[in-house]
Structure formats: C-alpha cells, structure tokens
Amino acid sequence: MKTNYLKLWLILVAVSASAATCLIAADTADTPIAPAVATSGVNGYSSLANLVVVPASTPGDSPIQRLGSTAFIWERLAVNPNGTTGERRNVSDLRTQTIEKLEIHNSTLNPGQTSHPPHRHGNEEFIVLKEGTLEVGLGGVTADVRHTETVGPGAVFFFAANQYHNVENKGDKPAIYLVFNIHTAATPRTPSESTPSDPVPAGKLNSVIFDWEKSVAKPTKTGSRRDIFNGATTTAQNFECAGITLNAGSTDDSPTKRPEEDLIAVKDGLLDVTINGITARGTPGTIFFVASGDTRTVRNATDKPASYHLFRITTELTPKAAAKVAAK
C-alpha cells in the first residue's frame, strides 16, 4: 500500500512539474525580452526588469545588479492606487551600465489634482504625456518667474537640475504621463527649499516644454522626425530627444548598435522592437530600455503611422566610442 501511495505521489509531482513548465513557457513566449534574473521586483519596482549580474570589482563584495535591455510592456505594469490623486505604475529604480540610477514611473493624475507643490531636485527629470492634458509649471518660488503652459498627448517636458517645477491636471479626464529621473556622477546636491532655482550653466540645456501638436515634422525615408532637443545638460555629456513617426510597415534604420543607452517610449500604434535578435511588441505607454552596445531596430507593426519618443543619453560612463559615432 505504501508503495502505491509513493508511486501516486511521484506521478502527481511529475504532472505538476510538467504543468509548471508549460505555464512558464506560455508566459515567456510572448515576453521575448525577459528577465535574465528571477526577481519579484527591485526596491518595490517592476518585476519585468531584466537584471544583469556584474561581478564585484573588489573580492568579497556582493555582485552588482544593473538594468539590461528590457521591454516594460504597459499592460503588464502593476497599478498602485495613489490616494485621491490617481495611480502610479513603478517601472525602474536601478543603475545601468552608464547611468548611476535610472528611476522610471508612470503617473495618473485625476482632474483637479496637482502632482505636488513646485519643488526641485539635483537630478534631471523628463516627462512624456501619454493621455489627457496638463498644465506644466516652471519656477514659482521666491525670485523665480513662474511660466505655465498647457499641453496634450505627445508633449515632452525636461526639468533641468534644481529648477522648480510641477504639473496640474485642469482637464476633465485623468492625465497619464511617463516620468524619467536620471542620476549621474555629475548630479548636484539639492539645496534647501524656498531659495530660487539654480541657474543653468552656460551652454547647458535649460528646462523646456515641447508641444507635439505645435512641432514641425521633417519628412524622412521611413516617415517623419521631430527634433525636440540635443545637447549637453548639467548632469549628462549629451542628451538627445526626438519624436519619430514610422509609416505603415516601415522599419527604422538598419540594426543600430551604439555605445549610448536609449529609451524608446511608444506614443501611438504598435511597435515591434528587436534587441539583439529578440522581439517584443510595444503598445502606447510601453517603454523599451536599450543598454549600451546592444543592437536594436524598430518596426511599425500596423497599417497606419506609428510614433515613439527616442531618448539617447551620454554620460561620463558611456564608452568613448560614442564620440566617434556621434561625429558621423
């Protein structure tokens, strides 16, 4: 009798293991750019992150985990209620090969709500408006001259280091936006509140609000391009942002392998992004992180134009070959 029970138990274990294997295969089959390291989330952030383990430079120290190329599919991000203000989707709070910390989250701001009072911080921040309208405020404390502008979907705002800023939803529908915070070795400390914004050094990119609808689209062989900004910032050697539209079925340039790290945020349509030969399909709001040295292409998977925002970041940790690539 005991032998029969043992046989039955072994059969059940085998069946369970087989079922689990099938579930894993089914789950990862449509998540091609999958985590390399099993994780339930880092610092409370998305479990979708592809973590690359880097051996410690000092013997005895713990290995370092950094963000590798990842597809953060919009529909798979966990939704966290944020009181009466709205919702929040946490994406990343990790170091990369060239960025000391890349913090990304997505916010939903209900009508009549403000993100926060005007504040500032040493790290630079940029935002993409996915849905709705926002009043974007720059300055507004002590001697700062406050400037506001109301923008709609596709808008991009860049907040320079230690420049006061905030956003407010004055529309009648929730506003959804993607938030990116960059920390590098050059990030300055944050001064005490109630003092004016720090001046932006000469030759560095100042805070800017970019309205997609008012911008000029320049024709390209595959669609069109909106040049948003391209230059050095207080904390980055170079920061480029462009709005790219691909015609139906079109693909961007031949496979691109660059030393800088890229962020691709899907604006509209469906995009098939292939990184190192592995493809994931991005819906509006999806963010692709392309690590330094990885090869990627972007293809419009629909029969209508599809658009995305491209952010390209160069820091003191970016391989020096970046200068040669940028010069071509």
Secondary structure, DSSP 8 states (H G I E B T S, - for coil): -HHHHHHHHHHHHHHHHHHHHHHHHHHHHT--S--SS--S-STT--TT--EEEE--SSTTS--EEEE-SEEE-GGGS--EEETTTEEEEEEEEE--SS-SEEEEEEEEE-TT-BSSSSB--SSEEEEEEEES-EEEEE--STT---EEEEE-TT-EEEE-TT--EEEE--SSS-EEEEEEEEE-TT------TTS------TTS---EEE-GGGS--EE-SSEEEEEEEEE--SS-SEEEEEEEEE-TT-B-SS-EE-SSEEEEEEEES-EEEEETTEEEEE-TT-EEEE-TT-EEEEEE-SSS-EEEEEEEEE-TTS-THHHHHHH-
